[in-house]
């Protein structure tokens, strides 16, 4: 029973260790992905600032040009429109990446909670295993002397007790006393009755 409990506890510990290792690996990968997204966000911000700066330069240049340069202004308007579309695309891309980053952070938090739960379960399993090992050692130390005593009793105890009874001097003296009393009574009553008394006394002693 104790061996089965120990086996189950070890299996639970191994399973928890595998889950913790998998969770840690996933957390490491998620951290790397977050850093990558942060870097991408910084790159997009740089592009946004560059586009914004370019737009401001274009607007300054357009404001400084004369009305006679309508064609140039029209071309600049087209360029500005392209830049604005690009800017909007960059903003949408940044928004999507930020949403992905938020989702990854939520997943990362959930994985951290799972890892902490798995770590607590591992600690509880280890504590239960330690208690079971201590209980097993205590039971083993109690049973071991009993097994030794039982083995001695089976091999030597019964014979020792029987020999002690048969070799007791008190038993010899009691048999001798009964024999003498029986003989004395027999001599007084006759030889046949004497022999009968001796046999009867011996039967009583044997019983």
N, C-alpha and C positions, 0 to 999 in steps of 0.2 A: 504493500500500500504506500509506504513512504517512498520507495523507489519510483513508483508510478507518478506520485506527486512531484518528485524532483525532476523527472523527465518532462512532465508537462510544464513546470516552471522554466526549465531550461529552454524548451521549445518556444514558450512565450517570450522569454528574454531575447532569443535569436530573432524571432519575428519582429519584436520591437526595435532591435538594433538595425535590421534591414530597413524598416520603415523610417527610422531616424536618418540613416545614411541616404536613403532616397530623397527624403525631405530636405536634407542639407545640400545635396547635389542640386536639387531643383531651386533652392533658395540662392545658391551661388550663381546658377545660370540666370535667374531672374535679376539678381543684382547686376550682372554683366549687361543684361539687356537694358536695364534702367540707365546705366551709365552711358550706353550707346545712344539711347533715346535723348538723354540730356545733352550729349555732344551734338546730335542731329538738331535738337532744338536751338542750341547755341549757333550752329551754322545757319539755320533758317533765320534766326534773329539778325545775324550779320548781313544776310542777303536782304532782309527787310530794311535794315538801316541803310544799306547801300542804295536800294531802290528809292527809299524815301529821300536820301540825300540827292540822288540823281534827279528826282522829281523837283525838288526844291531848286536845284541848279537850272533845270529846264524852265521852270516858272520865272526865275529871275532873268534868265536870258530872253524869254518871250516878252517880259514886261519892259525890257530895255530896248527891244526892237521897235522900229517905227511901223506905222500903219501900212506903209508902202510894201512891206514884205509880207503880204497876205499868203503868198504861196509857201513861204518858209514857215509861217505860223500854222498853216494847214498841215504841213508835214510834221511839225512839232506836235500838233494836236493828235495826229495819228500815233506818233511815238508815245505821247503821254497816255493815250488810251491803251496802247499795248502794255505800257508799264503798269497802268492801273489794273489791267486784267491780270498781269503777272503778280502784282501785289496782292490782289484778291485771292489768287490761287495759292500764293505763299501763306496768306492768312488762314485759308481753309485747311491747307496742309498742316500748319502749325496747330490749328484747333483739333484736327483728327489725331495728330501725334500726341497732343496733350491728353486727349481722352484715353488713348491707348496707355499712356504713362500712368494715368489715374487708375485705370483698370488693373494694370500690372502691380501698382502699389497695393491695391485692395487684395489681389491674389497673393502678393508677398506677405501681407499681414495675416491672411488666412493660413498660409503655409507656416508662418512663425507660430501661430496658435496651435496648429497640428503638431509641429515639432515639440513645442512645450508640453502638450498633452502626452505625446509619445514618451517624452523624457520622464514625466511624472509616472506614467504607467510602468516604465522600465524600473524606476526607483522603487515603486510599490512591489513589483515582481521580485526584485532583488532582495527587498526586506523580507518578503514572504519566504523566499528560498533560504535566507539566512536563519529564519525562525525554524523552518522545517529541518534544516541541517542540525541546529542546536537540539531540537526535540529528538531527532534520530540518534544523535550522539548520547543524549541522556538515557533514552530507552535501551540503547545498546549496552551502556555501562551498567544498567540495572539487570538486564537479561543475562549478560555474560556470566556473572557468578552463579546464577541459578542453573544455567546449562552445565557449568562445571560441577556443581554439587549433585545434580541429577545423574551425570555420568559416573561420578564416584559412587553414588548410592547403587546404581545398576550393576556396576562391576565388583564393588567391594563391600558396600554397606550391609546388604542382606546377609551375605556369608559371615561378615564380622559379627553381626548381632547374634546369628544362630550359634556360632562358635563360642561367643561369650556366654550364652545361656547353657550350652552343653558342657562347657569346661568350668562352670561355676562351682566352687568348693561347697557352697551352701547346698547345691543340688545333691552332690555326693554324700554329704553328711545326712541329709534328709532320707535318702534311699537306704543308707546303712542303718539309720535309726529304725526305720520301718521294718527292715529285714530282721533286726534283732528282736523287736517287739513281736513280730509274727512267729519267729522261731520259739520264743519263750512261751507264747500262747499255745503253740503247737505241741511243745513238749509236755505241757500240762494236760492237754486234751488228747494226746496220742499222735503218732507219726503221720497218719493219713491226713488228719485235720491240720497238722503242722504244715505239711506241704501245700495244702489248699490255702491256708492263710498266707503263705509266702507268695504263691502265684497271684492271689487276689491283691496283695499289697503291691506287687510289681505291676499288675495291670492298672491299678489306681495311679501309681507314679507315672507309668507310661502315658496314661490318658491326660 
